[in-house]
């Protein structure tokens, strides 16, 4: 299991942590609050969101470990393997610990708020997330990895939606589809710089199969679609008066910006964070302006 990379470039843990990437797990929780149709159970929503962040952290670590073990992404400067001195074993066990803590916290929330039925789809999604990185040919090395990413992050929104006490319906479906597209867009935008090493390692990523230009176009399209679906959900929700117009305007600006400048993971995540910040501000400030 232990692979020591010869003279790895030094990487500090805060460089490997790369906080912006965890927004893909945090923003679904914020979206649930913004789009909620009934009163939100905050005591369940935010700890469950933290559980998702820990699960994502664990999967990121396992992914870095598996990639280095198979010879892919070795040029990745913020790899957790680099942060652990080139030890794949250490990165692997770090990931297992994070997955275990995140899973335990999520299960605790379901037990405390009597929502164990959510395990019916959450547990298969967790297994899918693990299969993304384990085995001689993990899902991330095949086209199935893209579908696994879409299904898992769509499921994250659904799980947070239901654990917070929200009913099924069109808004839940729109949010699920939005974060499926959002996560896949981030995955695609991450791939082009690693085409050479991915191809050498036998990783059949979207970028390896279709080239960098097509991958960037697909990332921009999916990211724009995700914001569009969330804007539609905001128009249909009970906070449409305070939320929909600011959300739509800021999303349009962000979409134009990414289309002009080009996608990459940090840029897309930070633009999305600004859109959500505008939406959150409009919801919080509206009552103060009109009372």
WOTACOR-V28784 format. One record per backbone hydrogen bond with DSSP energy under -1.0 kcal/mol. CO is the residue of the C=O (numbers start at 0). NH is the residue of the N-H. E is the energy in kcal/mol with one decimal. If there is no record, write none. Layout:
BEGIN
CO&NH&E  CO&NH&E
END
This chain:
BEGIN
11&15&-1.9  12&16&-2.2  13&17&-1.1  17&20&-1.9  18&21&-1.4  19&22&-1.6  20&23&-1.1  21&24&-1.4  21&25&-1.4  22&26&-3.1  25&29&-1.6  26&30&-3.0  27&31&-2.1  28&32&-1.8  29&33&-2.3  30&34&-2.7  31&35&-1.1  39&41&-1.4  40&43&-1.0  40&44&-2.5  41&45&-1.7  43&47&-1.7  44&48&-2.0  45&49&-2.1  46&50&-2.1  47&51&-1.8  48&52&-2.1  49&53&-2.3  50&54&-2.2  51&55&-2.8  52&56&-2.6  53&57&-2.3  54&58&-2.4  55&59&-2.8  56&60&-2.0  57&61&-2.4  58&62&-2.5  59&63&-2.4  60&64&-2.6  61&65&-2.7  62&66&-2.5  63&67&-2.3  64&68&-2.1  65&69&-1.9  66&71&-3.1  72&75&-1.6  75&78&-1.3  78&82&-1.7  79&83&-1.4  80&85&-3.0  81&84&-1.8  83&86&-1.2  86&90&-1.7  87&91&-2.5  88&92&-2.4  89&93&-2.3  90&94&-2.0  91&95&-2.2  92&96&-2.3  93&97&-2.1  94&98&-2.6  95&99&-2.3  96&100&-2.5  97&101&-2.6  98&102&-2.6  99&103&-2.3  100&104&-2.4  101&105&-2.4  102&106&-2.4  103&107&-2.2  104&108&-2.0  105&109&-1.9  106&110&-2.2  107&111&-3.0  108&112&-2.0  109&114&-3.0  110&113&-1.1  114&117&-2.0  115&118&-1.8  116&119&-1.8  117&120&-1.6  117&121&-2.6  118&122&-1.9  120&124&-1.4  121&125&-2.2  122&126&-2.3  123&127&-2.4  124&128&-2.3  125&129&-1.8  126&130&-2.7  127&131&-1.1  129&132&-2.0  129&133&-1.1  130&138&-2.0  131&139&-1.7  137&140&-2.0  138&141&-2.1  138&144&-1.0  140&203&-2.0  141&144&-2.0  142&145&-1.1  143&147&-2.5  144&148&-2.1  145&149&-2.1  146&150&-2.7  147&151&-2.6  148&152&-2.2  149&153&-1.9  150&154&-2.2  151&155&-1.6  152&156&-1.5  153&157&-2.0  154&158&-2.9  155&159&-2.5  156&160&-2.7  157&161&-2.4  158&162&-2.5  159&163&-1.4  160&165&-2.0  161&164&-1.6  163&40&-2.0  168&172&-1.9  169&173&-2.7  170&174&-2.5  171&175&-2.1  172&176&-2.5  173&177&-2.5  174&178&-2.2  175&179&-1.5  176&180&-2.3  177&181&-2.5  178&182&-2.1  179&183&-1.8  180&184&-2.4  181&185&-2.0  182&186&-2.2  183&187&-2.6  184&188&-2.4  185&189&-1.1  187&190&-1.2  190&193&-2.3  191&194&-1.6  193&197&-2.5  194&198&-2.6  195&199&-2.1  196&200&-1.9  197&202&-3.2  198&201&-1.1  202&204&-1.4  204&208&-2.1  205&209&-2.5  206&210&-2.3  210&214&-1.6  211&215&-2.6  212&216&-2.1  213&217&-2.4  214&218&-2.4  215&219&-2.3  216&220&-2.4  217&221&-2.6  218&222&-2.4  219&223&-2.3  220&224&-2.5  221&225&-2.3  222&226&-1.8  223&227&-2.3  224&228&-2.5  225&229&-1.8  226&230&-2.5  227&231&-2.2  228&232&-2.2  229&233&-2.0  230&234&-1.7  231&235&-1.3  236&239&-1.3  238&242&-2.4  239&243&-1.4  242&246&-2.4  243&247&-2.9  244&248&-2.7  245&249&-2.5  246&250&-2.1  247&251&-2.3  248&252&-2.0  249&253&-2.2  250&254&-2.7  251&255&-2.3  252&256&-2.2  253&257&-2.5  254&258&-2.4  255&259&-1.9  256&260&-3.0  257&261&-2.4  263&267&-2.6  264&268&-2.4  265&269&-2.7  266&270&-2.1  267&271&-2.3  268&272&-2.4  269&273&-2.1  270&274&-2.1  271&275&-2.4  272&276&-2.1  273&277&-2.4  274&278&-2.3  275&279&-2.9  276&280&-2.6  277&281&-2.3  278&282&-1.8  279&283&-2.4  280&284&-2.8  281&285&-1.5  284&288&-2.0  285&289&-1.3
END
